[in-house]
């Protein structure tokens, strides 16, 4: 079977199912496992790559592109034509995150290609696991997918059970800084599962833009800074600027040193198997007395 992945999370799922040798193309962001970097890039970004952009510059570029109905991602149509894939893994959840499956289907129609397009659009952590099972069914690796999901569900159950008897902690997950967005989709449910009270957004809802006065009014006891697509070093650099925002600096979390920067790209932004690692990171940030401290390359407490 010839597979194209238009999502870093789908690439991780494909490799977890032992199908890396059948993967014929990935996105420019696919970097886990490391072998993914050796695959041809079928989906690239329209974002300028000549320098590092600020959070505001990225937001402005995305907003402008969407206003003009211009794609944020590009497809290598010649590669698709040459490969003639049997299965393409895509999504419709977020135009900012990857090529929408509708755009993929339009491209296939233009190319005269009859690939199966599987759209993975989870809203919750349980639906992320269901996505692994869906890929297993589409690739005839159901047994291995079942085994992987069973292990992940066991880890989820352990966190849920351990957190159930702990006091709930007011928790804010900040997904972007300029302008501020709070985490959505599966993130609010992860907070609740880890023993927190999620602030300013509900389970299964999209990420939400808020004002800094909303952040101050929510009075979070813990803030987890998980900027979408950022790795730990980038998040750690940017989180320092939040303390210059008066409404943020006055929150209980900032005053008590309960602000955490995380490797969002690896453990929170991508709805794949490592989302359970993200839950365990979150559980420690919310209840460090009850959960083991994660490896240092995953989370940093910012005082």
N, C-alpha and C positions, 0 to 999 in steps of 0.2 A: 504494500500500500504506500502511495506517495502522499505525504501530508505537508500542508503549509500552515504555519501558525502566525496569526496576526496579533497575538497577545503574549506578553512575557509569561503570564500565568499559565496559558495553554502550553507554551513550550516546556515549562516545568512539569506539567502533567504528562506530556508526551514522554519526556525522559523518565519520569517516575514509573511509567508503564513499560519501560524497556524498549521504546520505539524510536530512540534517537537516530538509529541508522535509516529510518524511513522518513525522517524530517528533511524536506527538500528546500525549505525556506523559512526565515524567521523575521522578526522586526529588528530594527537597529538597537532597541533597548534590551533584547534578549541576551542575558549574560549569566544565567544560572540554569543548569550547571555550567561550568566553564566551557564544556564542549560546545555549547550553543553558539559561542562566538565564532566557531569555524564554519557555520552554516551560511549560505547565501542570504543576503538581506532582500526581502521582498516588500517590506513596508518601511518607509523612511519618514522623517519629520520635515515639515515646512518651516519649523522654527529656525532662526539664524543660528549657525553653529560656529561663527568666527570668534565669539567671545562668550563669557558667562553672562547670562541675563539675570537681572534682579527679579524678585517675585512680582513686582508691579509691571515690569516690562513683559514678562511672560503672560500675565493676566491681560494686559492691554493688547498684545498680539493675538491671543486666542479670541478675545471679545471682538476685535476688529475683523478677524477672519470669519467668525461666525456671522457677524452682521452682514458681511459681503457674500456669505454663503460659499466661501472658499474652503477647500479641504485643508485640514491641519496636518494630515498624513498623505503620503503619496504611495501608489502601488507600482511595482515593477511589472507592467503588463507583459513585457517580452519574456520575463522569467516565468510568469504564469503560463503563457502560451507554450513555452518550451517544455516545462515540467508536465503540464496536463495533469494536475493533482487529482487524486481520488477524493480527498477530504481537505477542506479548509476550515480552520477554527477561527471564529471571529466573534464580534459582540455588537450589541446595540445599546448597551447600558450607558455609555458616556462618549460623546463625540470628541471630547478632549483627550480621552485615554487611548483610543485606537481607532482604526478604520471601521466605520459602521458596516454591519453585514449587508445592508441594502446597497451600499456603494460597491461592495465586493461582488454582489450578484449582478449589478449593472455592468461591471467590468467583465465578468464571465460571459454575459450575454453578448457584449461587443466582440469578445475573443472567440465566441463559438465553443466555449468550454463548458462541460456538463458536470463539474465537480459538485459533490455534496458540501453544503455550507452548514456547519453546526455553530449556532450562535449561543455563546455562554454568557448569561446575563443574571448572575446571582444578586439577590438583595440582602441575603442573610448568610451567616456562616454555615448553616445547614444546607443552603442552596449551593454554596461553594463546594461542599462535599458531594452533593448530587451531581454537580458538573463533572467531577472526576469520574463518577459512575457513567455519565452520558458519554464521555470520551471513551471509556472502556467498552461500552456497547458498540460505539461507532467503529472501533478498531479491533473488535473481537478479542479484547483482553479483559473481559468481565471479571474473571476469577481474581486476577491480580488487583484490579480496581477495587473489588470487594474487600480484599485483604488490607489494602492501603487505607481505605475509608474506615474499616473496623479499628485499626490502630489509632487513627486520628480521632475517632469518636471516643475511644477510651481515654485519650488525653483530655478531650473536652470535658468528659464526665468527671475526671479527677479534679480539674479546676473548679467546675461548677459545684461539686460536692464540698470541696474545701472552703469555698467562698460563702456557701449558703448560711453558715452560722456566724459570719463576721458582720460587724456593723457596716452599713452602706456609706460610701465616701463620695461626696459630690465631685464629679470628675468631668473635665472638659477636654475633649480631643480637638486640637486645632490643626486643621488640614492645610491651611494656607495663611500667610501673614499679611499680605498687602495686595488686595484687601483681605480682612480676616474671614475665613470660612471654617465652619465646624464640620467634623467628619460625619459622613452619612452611610447609607446602605448597611453593610454588615458591622460597622464600627460601633454604633450605639448598643447593639445586641452584645457585642464583645465586652463592652464596659459593664453591662448588667450581669453578664455571666461571670465576670471577674470580681464581682462584689462592689461595684460602683453604682452611683446614680448618674446616668448620663444627662448632660446639660445641653440645652438649646437646640436639640434635634431629637427626632424619634426613630425607632427601629424601622429599617427598610426604606427610609426616605433618602432622597439625594443629599449630597453635601449642601450646606446652607450658608449663604453669606450673612454675616452678622456685623454689628457695630461694636466698637470697643466698649461703649457704654453698656451694651448687652452682656459682654464678658464680665465687666465689673459688677453689674447687677446680679449675675448668676452666682457670684461668690464661690468659685470653685476651690475645693481643698487640694485638688491635684490637677495639674495641667500636663497633658502629654502632647508635645509638638511633633506632628507626623506629616510634614509637608509632602504632598503627593509627588512621587517620583524622585524624592531626595534620599540620598544615602546618609549615614550617620554624620560624617564629617561636614557635609553641606548643611544639615539640619542644626548641628551644634554651632556652626558659625552664625547662622541666621537667627537662632533663638536668642542670642545675646541682645539683639536690637529690640526685642519685645519689652525688655525692662526699661527702655526709654519711653515707653508708652504709659502715661500716668494711670490710665484705667486698668492696664494690665498689672502694673507694679503694685497697685493697692489690693490686689486679690489675695485672699488667704494663702493660696498656693505659692505665689511669688514671695510673699513676706516670710513664709515658713520654710522656703527652700524645697518645695515639692513640685518643681517644674522639671520635666524630663524631655530630652530630645531623643528620638529613636531613628533607627534605619527603616524609614517608612517604605522605601522602594522594595525592600526584601520581605518585610514582615507585615505590612498593613495595606499598601496600595494594590498589591497584586492578589486577586482572589484564587490562590492556588494552595498546594499542600502546606506551604510555610506560614499560612495565616494562623495555624495553631501555635506556632512559635510566637507569633505576634500576641496571641491571647495570653500566653505564659509571661511574656514581657509585661503586658498590661496588668496582669494580676499582681506581679511583684511591685510595679509602680504604685498601685492602689493599696496593696496590703503587704509591704515588705517584711512585716513580722511573720507572715504566714506562708510565703512562697519563696523558693530559692532565687537568689540573684542571678540574672541572665549573664551570659558572657559580655565582656566589656565592649566588644565591637558591635553590640546591638542597641545599647541604651546608655545614656549619660544623664546623671542628675545634675542640673544646672542651678547653682546657688548664687 
